[in-house]
Amino acid sequence: MSNLWTPRRMSRRSFLATTAGAAAGLAVAGCGDDSESGAQADGKVQIRFATDWTSGIRGETMEAALAEFEEQNPDISVKLEPIGGDYFDKLQVQFSGGTVADVILFEGVLAAEYIEAGLIADMSATLQKLNVDESVWRPDVPEIFKQDGKRYAVPFQLTQSVWFYNKTLFEQKDVPPPDASWTWDDVLEAAKQITEPPDIYGLTTVSDMMNAWGALGLANSDQHWVSEDLTETMFADPGWAEAITWAIELTQRHQVAPPPSTSEAMERSGVTNPFATGDYGMRLHNSGQVGEHLLDIGDRFEWDLMPTPKAPSGRINGLWNDQGNVVTSLAEERGVHEQAVKLVLHLSGESVQRQIAEDRGSTPTLQSIQESDSYLSAPPENMQVVLDNLEQSTGPLYFTQFLNWMQEVRKQFERGLNGDLSPEDTITAMVDGGNKILQSR
């Protein structure tokens, strides 16, 4: 199945005008520093780098990575610019205002529009000049970043859908630990045995498309989330419909996962990792959470990755994603394109990726390090699950207006999760809403 995006031409001026309008009303404080990159008084070239790897285990990894880069490249300095929070709004403001950084850890949901508008630079010539072997990355970046022989991103933050389980809670409830024979039915049965509402639940709420129910759908269907010609939302496909129904019924019918209001209340009280509370038996998320789990949970309870339960299709494959680093076209205008590419390559290189393997802030993007003891050794014990899933999983399919499409289908999914719609009506609403976005492209 092809994940290629067929471009619809949009001028850079038109795109900037559009994003400026969409970002109207946002506070100026949302923008990054508008200082120019380039030569400084000390003769060094400054590269501005926007990323959300600024706190926790990821922040520690990035601090070490940038220090090493500056030591190896004494003529270049890096200015780190946090870009967490309202990520998409901030990018729109910065691009439209000409204040965007030279290098950005870039989310693929906006890639089609930004590439088409000429705001992300092609790195292929520079990579060739630097004799870069691109075959070392597995599985590389999503296809939206590789078009017509051009490369618009280098892989960095690889994540794979995986299941976590609370070993301590399983033992307390006398539930046998999961094994490779488990199916979705076994997950549900274990969740029922663990659940004691409103305090203990078998599962965290399966509410996120990219990290949860989207992975379930891809495991259970031969279709991606939209048709290959990008004209139809595929959630009425039997495999997708079964996965979406199962996810909703965990909360609404079986009540083994809390309603979204519970998760929202936890977030308001500052709890961003519900699994780390110890009150949930299982969680479907991604491998990028391993490091944060190690940090947040400590020795309060035992947990591990569990073998991925088989979908009714008999498959375990799910979703991988790689949030790569991009070089903006403004870096070219500032005359720092090659220095920016060097930073991108350093972050995807052996030293940094080995540190990522040890810290577990994401899955290393280099195949050699994925398969090394640095990544596969405990804790947790069952890290091999990540690679087992990666071998069989599907990458994301991005396209123009993907962000609007994703927000619409997620809104309708949450109506089902809240009990406002039946699973059948939820799927109909997701398909109808998604198709309206696709038809407006």
Sequence and secondary structure as in RCSB ss.txt:
>XXXX:A:sequence
MSNLWTPRRMSRRSFLATTAGAAAGLAVAGCGDDSESGAQADGKVQIRFATDWTSGIRGETMEAALAEFEEQNPD
ISVKLEPIGGDYFDKLQVQFSGGTVADVILFEGVLAAEYIEAGLIADMSATLQKLNVDESVWRPDVPEIFKQDGK
RYAVPFQLTQSVWFYNKTLFEQKDVPPPDASWTWDDVLEAAKQITEPPDIYGLTTVSDMMNAWGALGLANSDQHW
VSEDLTETMFADPGWAEAITWAIELTQRHQVAPPPSTSEAMERSGVTNPFATGDYGMRLHNSGQVGEHLLDIGDR
FEWDLMPTPKAPSGRINGLWNDQGNVVTSLAEERGVHEQAVKLVLHLSGESVQRQIAEDRGSTPTLQSIQESDSY
LSAPPENMQVVLDNLEQSTGPLYFTQFLNWMQEVRKQFERGLNGDLSPEDTITAMVDGGNKILQSR
>XXXX:A:secstr
           HHHHHHHHHHHTTT  GGGS      EE TTS EEEEEEES  SHHHHHHHHHHHHHHHHH TT
EEEEEEE  SSHHHHHHHHHHHT   SEEE  GGGHHHHHHTT B   HHHHHHTT  GGGBSS S GGGEETTE
E  EEEEEEEEEEEEEHHHHHHTT     TT BHHHHHHHHHHH BTTTBEEE     IIIIIHHHHHHH SS S
B TTS  B TTSHHHHHHHHHHHHHHHTS  S  HHHHHHHHHTT   GGGGT EEEEEEEGGGHHHHHHHHTTS
S EEEE   B TTS    BEEEEEEEEBHHHHHTT HHHHHHHHHHHTSHHHHHHHHHHTSSB SBHHHHTSHHH
HSSSSTTTHHHHHHHHH B     TTHHHHHHHHHHHHHHHHTTSS HHHHHHHHHHHHHHHHHT 
